[in-house]
Amino acid sequence: MSIQDFRLVYMTTKDVEEALLIGKALLAERLVACVNIIPGITSLFWWEDEIQETKETVILAKTTVQHLDALVERVKEHHSYDCPCVVAVPIEEGNQNFLNWIKMETS
């Protein structure tokens, strides 16, 4: 496995409870090695031809590229939004020991 195989996944949820539900589901299936839950962000976005403002909770998850399709599907199953934000960013550098840990925990 090379550095190009690792991803940081950014997701938003309506609240901490939904983030915990999604995070635990992803961990239980070993689709991610770790999730960080960050409550209390303010999001502004276009939805149904209007600018919306709402409080949300962020989930940051560490995983590998081979789990992304299943991860997105699982999030959609557990999420309350019609169109949940789930985006993956390549990890370009990092602590090799940590990356090895991600690989081990998602194997």
PyMOL commands that set and color helices and strands:
alter all, ss='L'
color gray80, all
select helices_A, chain A and resi 3-5+16-28+65-78+96-105
alter helices_A, ss='H'
color red, helices_A
select strands_A, chain A and resi 6-13+34-47+50-64+86-90
alter strands_A, ss='S'
color yellow, strands_A
deselect
rebuild
show_as cartoon
